[in-house]
Amino acid sequence: MTFQWTAVATILYGEIGVILVLCLPFISPLRWQKIFMIPLWSKVAVFWNKMFLTIIVLLIVLFLDAVREVRKYSAVHVNEKAANVNSSAFDHIQMKLFRSQRNLYLSGFSLFLWLVLRRTITLLNQLAKEMASHAALEMQVNDATEAAKKYLAKIERPQEALSEKGNGAKKELTEATNEKLRKEVELLKAELQKTSNALHKANTEVAAVKKQSEGLKREYDNLMKEYEQLQGSLNEEEEKKDL
């Protein structure tokens, strides 16, 4: 195997290993996001897009070259078989055809898995952001609920005081005290209305984030199914080659 195809095979095996690690169920997207945020990855990210495009171009060129070689030796294989040439020449052509087909599979799967790897990393980052946003919104909803309970308790206390004072000693209450209590009740009601609006808005945002997170999870699961099908196809091709 020449140097370029050895490099392509190394890239393919590396892609398989990285994707398998990314698919481990006990490593959450939030943990992957923390790993991607370390200083070393931040420095690598500057050159990531250039490296990605460069490798894409190289793999496409090698894939097209492999397709050309397969077509070339397939035609020669048919012509030599029809001409009934000696067995050594026929075996040499067959060996060339096998190598070109092997290179075609290597470059094709490497190209596909390189795109899958890029998409998987993007989905993990998006899913981690949505999970963090969902957790923050849930915390806001809980805080708003607690604040609403406190405001309701504050409203009930002056109302109870008004009721007790009105029943027990109506004559002792002055107009100034009643007016102060009414203002306090109105202020607390306004705060409660404001908190209720904030709670409704937070619930709406939580529902939207949950829906978006479910969409990202479905897309991630579909991508993993495609990867498993591709891995099975690659294993079948390798078994055929071994036979």
FENTA-V305254 format. One record per residue. N is the residue number from 1. RES is the residue in one letter. PSI is psi in degrees with one decimal (NA if undefined). OMEGA is omega in degrees with one decimal (999 if undefined). NEAR is the number of other ideal C-beta (glycine too) atoms within 12 Angstrom. Layout:
# FENTA-V305254
{{N & RES & PSI & OMEGA & NEAR} {N & RES & PSI & OMEGA & NEAR}}
This chain:
# FENTA-V305254
{{1 & M & 129.4 & -178.0 & 13} {2 & T & 173.5 & -174.5 & 14} {3 & F & -44.4 & -175.6 & 10} {4 & Q & -36.8 & 179.8 & 21} {5 & W & -28.8 & 171.6 & 27} {6 & T & -40.0 & 177.4 & 16} {7 & A & -40.2 & 179.0 & 21} {8 & V & -42.4 & 178.0 & 35} {9 & A & -39.3 & 177.5 & 25} {10 & T & -42.4 & 177.4 & 17} {11 & I & -42.0 & -179.9 & 29} {12 & L & -47.0 & 179.9 & 36} {13 & Y & -38.8 & 177.2 & 20} {14 & G & -40.8 & 178.0 & 19} {15 & E & -42.4 & 178.9 & 33} {16 & I & -44.4 & 180.0 & 29} {17 & G & -43.7 & -179.0 & 17} {18 & V & -42.6 & -179.7 & 23} {19 & I & -38.5 & 176.7 & 31} {20 & L & -40.9 & 178.4 & 21} {21 & V & -41.1 & 179.9 & 20} {22 & L & -25.3 & -178.1 & 33} {23 & C & 0.6 & 179.6 & 27} {24 & L & 127.4 & -172.9 & 16} {25 & P & -24.0 & -175.8 & 13} {26 & F & 1.0 & 174.6 & 8} {27 & I & 112.2 & -174.7 & 17} {28 & S & 158.3 & 176.2 & 18} {29 & P & -32.9 & 178.2 & 31} {30 & L & -38.4 & 178.2 & 21} {31 & R & -39.8 & 177.0 & 21} {32 & W & -38.3 & 178.9 & 30} {33 & Q & -40.1 & 176.6 & 24} {34 & K & -38.3 & 178.5 & 16} {35 & I & -41.3 & -179.5 & 22} {36 & F & -16.5 & -177.8 & 23} {37 & M & 1.1 & 178.8 & 19} {38 & I & 156.1 & -174.7 & 14} {39 & P & -36.3 & -178.3 & 11} {40 & L & -46.0 & 179.2 & 11} {41 & W & -31.4 & 178.4 & 18} {42 & S & -37.3 & 177.3 & 13} {43 & K & -38.9 & -180.0 & 11} {44 & V & -32.3 & -177.1 & 17} {45 & A & -25.5 & 179.2 & 18} {46 & V & -36.3 & -178.1 & 12} {47 & F & 2.2 & -174.3 & 14} {48 & W & -47.7 & -177.3 & 19} {49 & N & -42.6 & 178.6 & 13} {50 & K & -43.8 & 179.4 & 13} {51 & M & -40.4 & 179.9 & 17} {52 & F & -48.5 & -179.2 & 22} {53 & L & -38.5 & 179.8 & 16} {54 & T & -47.2 & -179.7 & 15} {55 & I & -36.1 & 176.5 & 29} {56 & I & -47.2 & -179.3 & 24} {57 & V & -45.0 & -179.8 & 16} {58 & L & -42.4 & 179.9 & 23} {59 & L & -37.0 & 177.9 & 33} {60 & I & -43.6 & 179.1 & 22} {61 & V & -45.4 & -179.9 & 18} {62 & L & -35.6 & 178.1 & 35} {63 & F & -44.6 & 178.5 & 29} {64 & L & -37.9 & 176.7 & 19} {65 & D & -40.0 & 178.1 & 24} {66 & A & -39.7 & 176.6 & 31} {67 & V & -42.5 & 178.6 & 22} {68 & R & -42.2 & -179.7 & 18} {69 & E & -38.8 & 179.3 & 27} {70 & V & -45.1 & 179.2 & 26} {71 & R & -38.9 & -178.9 & 18} {72 & K & -52.2 & -175.6 & 21} {73 & Y & -22.9 & 174.0 & 29} {74 & S & -43.4 & 178.3 & 22} {75 & A & -42.6 & 179.4 & 18} {76 & V & -37.6 & 179.7 & 24} {77 & H & -43.7 & 179.8 & 27} {78 & V & -42.3 & -178.7 & 16} {79 & N & -41.8 & 179.9 & 16} {80 & E & -36.7 & 179.2 & 23} {81 & K & -38.2 & 179.7 & 19} {82 & A & -29.9 & -177.0 & 11} {83 & A & -7.8 & 178.7 & 13} {84 & N & 51.4 & 178.6 & 10} {85 & V & 176.8 & -177.4 & 17} {86 & N & 159.0 & -171.9 & 11} {87 & S & -34.6 & -177.7 & 12} {88 & S & -43.3 & 178.3 & 11} {89 & A & -39.4 & 179.2 & 18} {90 & F & -41.3 & 178.3 & 22} {91 & D & -35.7 & 178.1 & 16} {92 & H & -43.1 & 177.8 & 18} {93 & I & -39.2 & -180.0 & 27} {94 & Q & -38.1 & 177.2 & 22} {95 & M & -42.2 & 177.4 & 17} {96 & K & -41.3 & 179.6 & 23} {97 & L & -41.8 & 179.4 & 27} {98 & F & -43.2 & -179.9 & 22} {99 & R & -41.1 & 179.3 & 23} {100 & S & -37.7 & 176.4 & 30} {101 & Q & -39.6 & 177.0 & 26} {102 & R & -43.4 & 178.9 & 31} {103 & N & -34.4 & 177.8 & 35} {104 & L & -45.5 & 179.1 & 32} {105 & Y & -42.0 & -179.2 & 33} {106 & L & -49.4 & -177.7 & 37} {107 & S & -38.1 & -179.7 & 36} {108 & G & -47.6 & 179.5 & 29} {109 & F & -35.2 & 177.7 & 36} {110 & S & -42.1 & 179.1 & 36} {111 & L & -45.3 & -178.7 & 32} {112 & F & -46.6 & -178.3 & 31} {113 & L & -27.3 & 176.0 & 37} {114 & W & -41.6 & 175.9 & 34} {115 & L & -40.0 & 178.6 & 26} {116 & V & -40.2 & -180.0 & 33} {117 & L & -43.7 & 178.9 & 33} {118 & R & -44.2 & -179.2 & 26} {119 & R & -37.3 & 180.0 & 25} {120 & T & -44.0 & 178.8 & 32} {121 & I & -40.6 & 178.5 & 31} {122 & T & -42.9 & 179.6 & 25} {123 & L & -38.3 & 178.3 & 30} {124 & L & -42.8 & 178.6 & 36} {125 & N & -43.6 & 179.2 & 27} {126 & Q & -42.1 & 180.0 & 25} {127 & L & -38.0 & 178.1 & 33} {128 & A & -41.0 & 178.4 & 28} {129 & K & -40.9 & 179.7 & 24} {130 & E & -38.3 & 178.2 & 31} {131 & M & -41.1 & 178.3 & 27} {132 & A & -41.7 & 178.1 & 23} {133 & S & -39.2 & 178.8 & 24} {134 & H & -41.7 & 178.9 & 29} {135 & A & -40.6 & 179.1 & 20} {136 & A & -40.4 & 179.1 & 18} {137 & L & -38.7 & 176.3 & 28} {138 & E & -38.5 & 177.7 & 21} {139 & M & -40.1 & 177.4 & 16} {140 & Q & -39.6 & 179.3 & 25} {141 & V & -41.8 & 178.8 & 27} {142 & N & -41.2 & 178.6 & 18} {143 & D & -41.6 & 179.3 & 18} {144 & A & -36.8 & 177.8 & 28} {145 & T & -44.4 & 178.3 & 21} {146 & E & -41.4 & 179.0 & 16} {147 & A & -39.2 & 178.7 & 23} {148 & A & -39.8 & 177.8 & 27} {149 & K & -40.4 & 178.8 & 18} {150 & K & -42.0 & 179.9 & 18} {151 & Y & -39.4 & 177.7 & 28} {152 & L & -39.0 & 178.3 & 22} {153 & A & -39.0 & 178.3 & 16} {154 & K & -36.0 & 179.8 & 23} {155 & I & -39.1 & -177.3 & 27} {156 & E & -34.5 & -178.3 & 18} {157 & R & -49.8 & 177.6 & 18} {158 & P & -32.4 & 177.5 & 27} {159 & Q & -39.6 & 176.9 & 21} {160 & E & -38.8 & 178.5 & 17} {161 & A & -42.2 & 177.6 & 23} {162 & L & -42.0 & -178.4 & 24} {163 & S & -44.6 & -179.5 & 16} {164 & E & -43.5 & -179.9 & 16} {165 & K & -33.6 & 179.3 & 19} {166 & G & -37.3 & 179.6 & 18} {167 & N & -39.9 & -172.9 & 13} {168 & G & -38.7 & -175.1 & 13} {169 & A & 69.9 & -178.8 & 14} {170 & K & -32.8 & -176.8 & 15} {171 & K & -26.5 & -175.5 & 9} {172 & E & -16.2 & 179.9 & 12} {173 & L & 134.2 & 177.3 & 21} {174 & T & 163.6 & 179.1 & 13} {175 & E & -32.3 & 179.9 & 10} {176 & A & -40.5 & 179.5 & 10} {177 & T & -43.5 & 178.4 & 19} {178 & N & -42.8 & -179.7 & 19} {179 & E & -38.9 & 178.6 & 14} {180 & K & -42.0 & 179.5 & 17} {181 & L & -39.3 & 178.3 & 27} {182 & R & -40.7 & 178.7 & 20} {183 & K & -39.9 & 179.1 & 15} {184 & E & -39.3 & 177.1 & 22} {185 & V & -44.0 & 179.1 & 25} {186 & E & -40.7 & 178.9 & 17} {187 & L & -43.1 & 179.2 & 18} {188 & L & -35.9 & 176.5 & 26} {189 & K & -40.2 & 177.8 & 22} {190 & A & -41.0 & 177.8 & 16} {191 & E & -38.1 & 178.2 & 22} {192 & L & -40.2 & 178.3 & 25} {193 & Q & -41.0 & 178.4 & 18} {194 & K & -42.7 & 179.1 & 18} {195 & T & -37.8 & 178.4 & 28} {196 & S & -40.8 & 177.4 & 22} {197 & N & -42.4 & 178.7 & 16} {198 & A & -38.2 & 178.5 & 23} {199 & L & -41.3 & 178.6 & 26} {200 & H & -41.5 & 178.3 & 19} {201 & K & -42.3 & 179.9 & 18} {202 & A & -39.1 & 177.8 & 28} {203 & N & -39.1 & 177.9 & 21} {204 & T & -43.7 & 179.5 & 17} {205 & E & -37.7 & 178.0 & 23} {206 & V & -42.5 & 179.1 & 26} {207 & A & -40.9 & 179.2 & 18} {208 & A & -41.4 & -179.7 & 18} {209 & V & -40.5 & 177.7 & 28} {210 & K & -41.2 & -179.7 & 21} {211 & K & -41.8 & 179.0 & 16} {212 & Q & -38.7 & 179.1 & 22} {213 & S & -39.6 & 177.6 & 27} {214 & E & -38.2 & 177.3 & 18} {215 & G & -42.1 & 178.3 & 18} {216 & L & -38.3 & 178.5 & 29} {217 & K & -40.4 & 178.2 & 22} {218 & R & -42.6 & 179.1 & 16} {219 & E & -38.1 & 179.0 & 22} {220 & Y & -42.1 & 178.9 & 31} {221 & D & -40.7 & 177.8 & 19} {222 & N & -39.5 & 179.2 & 18} {223 & L & -38.0 & 178.7 & 30} {224 & M & -36.5 & 177.0 & 25} {225 & K & -41.7 & 177.2 & 16} {226 & E & -38.4 & 179.4 & 21} {227 & Y & -41.7 & 179.5 & 29} {228 & E & -39.8 & 176.9 & 19} {229 & Q & -41.3 & 179.1 & 16} {230 & L & -39.2 & 179.3 & 27} {231 & Q & -40.7 & 177.6 & 25} {232 & G & -40.3 & 178.5 & 15} {233 & S & -40.4 & 179.7 & 19} {234 & L & -40.6 & 179.5 & 27} {235 & N & -38.8 & 177.2 & 17} {236 & E & -40.1 & 179.4 & 15} {237 & E & -39.0 & 178.9 & 22} {238 & E & -37.0 & 177.5 & 20} {239 & E & -38.6 & 177.9 & 11} {240 & K & -40.2 & -179.2 & 14} {241 & K & -38.6 & 179.3 & 17} {242 & D & -35.4 & 177.8 & 9} {243 & L & NA & 999 & 7}}
